[in-house]
């Protein structure tokens, strides 16, 4: 598996060199290159990034300041011409610190540390197939674990879904389709009742005039799904 990698440097020649190094390294995938951290930040909201080759001394926002803005930073290798930043870089749990100008050999040693750490993290994870307890969902630039038992309902909005979770004021917004998430949900717990809604059957307390009530929200049961929903009610009706 290749590490999805981006490079950030305000110096064009330095940025090109790092990108060339990334491209020639078999276990790295160059996902993007940026001459400022703000553009990289926008990219990371939409795309997963596992490793950043990051310059420190940049206008507007330094590499160190950029990392401090991230709630969950990926693996970082700092690339800079200033040795004085080394201690600060390691305080931020950087994988390595490359002092410019650096050779491909030095670069390779640094990124191999990132690969080794990723392999150790992967081996520490339990081997799990699809399960009926939780799923992981990308939201903004984070990956959220969502327990199925906590989901109240899911709303589809064009290319996005909103997952309403018990105990959270705002829904979790994710770039996903209703079809994709429906395929991951346990069929015995969840049911699609409308083109735009999937409900957790175990969380239904009130039904009013063919509408499912969650607090102040009324979810309609459309004609397309009415028979299946009625079958569920009949099985559990006294």
N, C-alpha and C positions, 0 to 999 in steps of 0.2 A: 504494500500500500504506500502511495506517495503522500508526503506531507504537503498540504496546500499552503503555499508560501507567497508572501508579498514583500516588496522592497520599498522603503521610503527614504528618499534622500533629495535634498534641494539642489545638489550639484549634478548636472546632467551626465558628465563623464563617470562619476562615481556610481550613479544609479545604473547606467548602462553596464558597467563592469559587474556589479552585483547581479543584475538580471542575467548576464551571460553565464556567470558562475552557477546560478540557480538552474538555468536551462540545461546545462551540460551535466548536472548531477542527477543520476538515475532515480534516486528516491525522493526527489523534490519536484513539485509541480508549481510553476510560476503562474499564480492566479491573477496578479496585478502588480503594477509599479506606479508610484506616486511621488510627486515632487513636494508634497506637503501633507501633514498628518490629517488635516480636515477632510480632504478627499478620500483618504484611506478609511477614515471613520465612517463616512457615508457608505463606502463599499462593504465594510464589515457588518453593517446592519443587514445587508441583503445576502451576503455570501459567507460561508464558513472559512475561517482562516486559522491555521494551526501553528504557523511560524511566521515571525516578522523579522526581517533584516532591517534594522532601524538606525538611522543617523541620529545624533543627539543635538548638535548645534544647528538649529534651523530658525528662521524668522517666524514671528507670530506665536509659534508653539514648539517648544523643544521636544525631543524624543522622550525625555523623562517626564515632562508635563503631560504629554500625550498618553503615556502608559498609566499615569495616575488618574486620568479621566475614565479609564475602562474599569468596569465593575469586575469583569473576569477577563484578564488579559491572556492571550495565547502565549506560546513560547517566544522568547525574545532573544535575539543576538544583536547587541549594539555594534554599530560600525561608526567610528569617529576618529578624527585626527587629534583629539585632546585626551591625553592619558589621565588628566585630573578627574574625569567623570567616572573612572572605573569603579571606585568604591560605591558611588551612588547607584551605578548600574546593578551591582551585585546585591545591594539592599532591596532592589525591586525583583529579585530572584531571576535575573537574566541567566540564560543558559551559558553565554560566553560574551566576550568583549574583544572585538577585533580593532586593532589600532591601524589606521590608514597610514601608508599604503600596505595592503596585505595581499599575499599570494593566494592562488587557488588552493595550495596545500593547507595553508592556515584556515582558509574558509571551510575546506572539507573537514578538517578536524573539528571545527566548531559545530557544523551542521550534523556531523555524526553523533555528537553529544545529544542534540535534539532528537535525532532518530532513536537513539538508545533509550532516552527517557520516555518517548512515546510507546516504544515496545514494552517497557516495564509497566507503564500505566495500563496498556491493553491486556497484558498477561495477568494483572491484578484484578481485572474485572471478571465477575462470574460469567460463565458461558450460558447465555440465556437465549432461548428462542422466543418468538412472539408469545406473549403471556396474556392472561386475563386480569391482570392487576394494575398495570400502568403502561404509559407510553412516554416517549421523549418527543417534545415538540419545540421546534425552533421559533422563538419569538424575539423580535428585534435582533440584537446581536448575542442573545443568550440561548442556551438549550435548556428547556424546562422539563422536569419530570412531573407528570400529571397522573395522579392516581385516579383510576376509573371511578372509584367510590366517591370522589370529591366533585365529579362533574355533574352539574345540574342539567344543562342543555348546551347545544352548539348551534350557532347561527351562521349561515353562509352569506357572504357579501361579495359577489363576483369572484375575484381571484383570492379572496381572503376568507378566513373563518374566525369567528369569535367564540372562544370556549369560556363559558360561565362556570366558575368554580366556587364551591361553598367556602365562605369565609374571606373571599377576596372582593373588594369593592368594584374593581374594574375587570372586564373580561380579558383573557389572554388572546392577543391578536397574532395571527400567524398567516404567512403566505402559503396557503394550501387550498385544496378543493374539498368540497363535501364528500365527493366520491372517494378520495384518498383516505380521509380520516374514518369514513364509515367502514372501510375495509379493515381497519385496525381495531375497531371496537368489538367487544364481545356481543354476539347476536342475542344472547339471552338477557342482556342488561340494557341494551340500547335499541331504539327504533326510530327510523326516519318517519316523521308524521307530516312532513311538508317539504316542498322542494328546498326550502331555506332553513329547515329545523330538524335536528336530531335530539331526542330527549333520553335522559336516563330514566328507565321505567321504575327503578327502585326509589326515585326521588319525587314521584308524582303523588301529591297530596290531594289536589282538588281538580275536578273537571267540570267545566261549566259551559253548556251549550256548544258542544264539540270543540271546546277550547281547553287547553291544559294551562293551569294557572301556577305560575312561579312568582310569588310575591305580587308585584304590580304588573308583571308581564303576562300577557295572554298569548299563548302559542296556538295557532289554528291547526286543526287536523284537516288536511285537504282531501278531496274526494278520491284522489289517487291512492291514498294510504288509509282511508277510513275503514275498509274491510279488515285489514290486518290489525289495526288498532282495536277494532271492536272484538276481534277474536281474542286478543290479549285481555280485554276487559271481561269477556264472558268466562274466561278460565279463572279469573280471580274475583268474580262477582258473587256476593252472597244474596 
